[in-house]
Amino acid sequence: MAVSAKHRLPSRLRAAVIGCGNIGSRRSENKKMPGVLSHAEAYRACEDTQLVAFADANQDALERAGNLWNVKQLYRDPATLFRTEHLDMVSICTPDATHAEVLRLAIDAGIPAVLCEKPLGMTHQEASSLAAQAEARGIVLAVNYQRRYDPMHRRVREAIQAGEIGQVRHVSAWYTKGIVHNGTHLLDTLRFLCGEIVRAEGLNPRPDPSGDSTPDAVLTFAGGFTGFVHGCSAEAFAVFEIDVIGSHGRVRLVDEGHVLEFYVMGDSRYYPGYRQLVRAPFEPSEGLRDPLLHPVEDTVRALRTGARPACTAADAVRALELAQEIAHTAATRPHPPTGGGVTQKGIAWPS
Ligand SMILES: NC(=O)c1ccc[n+]([C@@H]2O[C@H](COP(=O)([O-])OP(=O)(O)OC[C@H]3O[C@@H](n4cnc5c(N)ncnc54)[C@H](O)[C@@H]3O)[C@@H](O)[C@H]2O)c1
């Protein structure tokens, strides 16, 4: 029987967080910016939820979160928590490679709503099988590709759809730390802002010991324009940026997606008779405020009303499918030889 048919929802949903690391709890300590920054904090801040339990394989992390949020029901493994606690909702905040296993436990336990950190699994096959199981049981399955929930990113999508930058012509984007780990987040955001990606080819594989490479990619959008994705080294810094140029304007999402630059066509400030892109006001101009509150509130809304979550399992599966295609084509296509004539700074000058 579908979970929603047999499960009566209380006025305040009983929620648990699995994984008490950064995004599960710790980002709410010693904040560098205001706002709701962890799943645990979001369940506290949301009027519709109460935080009743944590699970973490690490005892120190578990106790630290328990003390911070004054939660007494603490478990070393998710299966015991799911067997013992009566839950309406759960957040999965464990490392990437464990999401599928914890999600399977949550589905088997029949928890009515799951908010899973990204990615939904390590492969699209694994993720899509779990998504089908959740759907068959009537479980709301939302994925935290957080830019889909963010008011600024949602407004940017509306602006692009409404033609505020004219027809989209060019897309460029930059990411670090793995095509599955962060690349799926970038690909999902690009699909959200610019429409479906119908073809994805990788190049420059940049393998990583974790198995999650950080290749470049060339994307073909259903709208007929091309996107260039740059996989950057995270040795010195992280980057996550998107630049969309249209026939009449431009949108740049910079500073890790926290800052928006909006441009429209205008008269050149330098040359008479020339037109250039000029900065124009855009509201909201800052993104990712209360980044965890929005996904929790949206998942509650999906559970209570039957509406689709802002980021569905199908979205997460598609991002994984594209990432795998990029990793595969990057790894199997021939590469130009490197080495000869390259200076210490990595630049090969023509002789
Ligand atoms: N949506 C976003 O923008 C965003 C941002 C940061 C992290 N994340 C995602 O959140 C997840 C967690 O990231 P993090 O930085 O908080 O990691 P973390 O390493 O800080 O925390 C993970 C916690 O999970 C625990 N854990 C590991 N395996 C477990 C298991 N099987 N059962 C129970 N507990 C287990 C660990 O002991 C640790 O405390 C990752 O998948 C990451 O991709 C998403």
The ligand as a MOL file (V3000), in Angstrom:
LIG
                    3D

  0  0  0     0  0            999 V3000
M  V30 BEGIN CTAB
M  V30 COUNTS 44 48 0 0 0
M  V30 BEGIN ATOM
M  V30 1 N 23.6440 20.2190 -1.3610 0
M  V30 2 C 24.8190 20.7710 -1.1610 0
M  V30 3 O 25.1260 21.8560 -1.6260 0
M  V30 4 C 25.8100 20.0260 -0.2890 0
M  V30 5 C 26.7710 20.6940 0.4390 0
M  V30 6 C 27.6430 19.9380 1.2250 0
M  V30 7 C 27.5310 18.5560 1.2510 0
M  V30 8 N 26.5760 17.9380 0.4930 0 CHG=1
M  V30 9 C 26.4550 16.4750 0.4720 0
M  V30 10 O 26.1530 16.0140 1.7750 0
M  V30 11 C 26.7760 14.7700 2.0220 0
M  V30 12 C 27.5600 14.8490 3.3210 0
M  V30 13 O 28.5700 15.8240 3.1910 0
M  V30 14 P 29.3080 16.4170 4.4750 0
M  V30 15 O 30.2540 17.4390 3.9840 0
M  V30 16 O 28.3030 16.7930 5.5130 0 CHG=-1
M  V30 17 O 30.1070 15.1070 4.9510 0
M  V30 18 P 30.7770 14.8190 6.3750 0
M  V30 19 O 31.8730 13.8630 6.1150 0
M  V30 20 O 31.0840 16.1130 7.0720 0
M  V30 21 O 29.6100 14.0930 7.2040 0
M  V30 22 C 29.1400 12.8020 6.9040 0
M  V30 23 C 28.7540 12.1070 8.2050 0
M  V30 24 O 28.1230 10.8680 7.8800 0
M  V30 25 C 28.5780 9.8720 8.7970 0
M  V30 26 N 28.4060 8.5760 8.1490 0
M  V30 27 C 29.1740 8.0150 7.1800 0
M  V30 28 N 28.6360 6.8620 6.7640 0
M  V30 29 C 27.5090 6.6640 7.5000 0
M  V30 30 C 26.5140 5.6510 7.5240 0
M  V30 31 N 26.5450 4.6260 6.6840 0
M  V30 32 N 25.5030 5.7870 8.4160 0
M  V30 33 C 25.4570 6.8270 9.2670 0
M  V30 34 N 26.3700 7.8170 9.2820 0
M  V30 35 C 27.3720 7.7460 8.3930 0
M  V30 36 C 30.0230 10.2520 9.0980 0
M  V30 37 O 30.4710 9.7010 10.3170 0
M  V30 38 C 29.9490 11.7810 9.1160 0
M  V30 39 O 29.7160 12.2850 10.4200 0
M  V30 40 C 27.6600 14.4670 0.7980 0
M  V30 41 O 27.0170 13.5260 0.0020 0
M  V30 42 C 27.7510 15.7940 0.0660 0
M  V30 43 O 27.7640 15.6310 -1.3360 0
M  V30 44 C 25.7280 18.6460 -0.2510 0
M  V30 END ATOM
M  V30 BEGIN BOND
M  V30 1 1 1 2
M  V30 2 2 2 3
M  V30 3 1 2 4
M  V30 4 1 4 5
M  V30 5 2 4 44
M  V30 6 2 5 6
M  V30 7 1 6 7
M  V30 8 2 7 8
M  V30 9 1 8 9
M  V30 10 1 8 44
M  V30 11 1 9 10
M  V30 12 1 9 42
M  V30 13 1 10 11
M  V30 14 1 11 12
M  V30 15 1 11 40
M  V30 16 1 12 13
M  V30 17 1 13 14
M  V30 18 2 14 15
M  V30 19 1 14 16
M  V30 20 1 14 17
M  V30 21 1 17 18
M  V30 22 2 18 19
M  V30 23 1 18 20
M  V30 24 1 18 21
M  V30 25 1 21 22
M  V30 26 1 22 23
M  V30 27 1 23 24
M  V30 28 1 23 38
M  V30 29 1 24 25
M  V30 30 1 25 26
M  V30 31 1 25 36
M  V30 32 1 26 27
M  V30 33 1 26 35
M  V30 34 2 27 28
M  V30 35 1 28 29
M  V30 36 1 29 30
M  V30 37 2 29 35
M  V30 38 1 30 31
M  V30 39 2 30 32
M  V30 40 1 32 33
M  V30 41 2 33 34
M  V30 42 1 34 35
M  V30 43 1 36 37
M  V30 44 1 36 38
M  V30 45 1 38 39
M  V30 46 1 40 41
M  V30 47 1 40 42
M  V30 48 1 42 43
M  V30 END BOND
M  V30 END CTAB
M  END
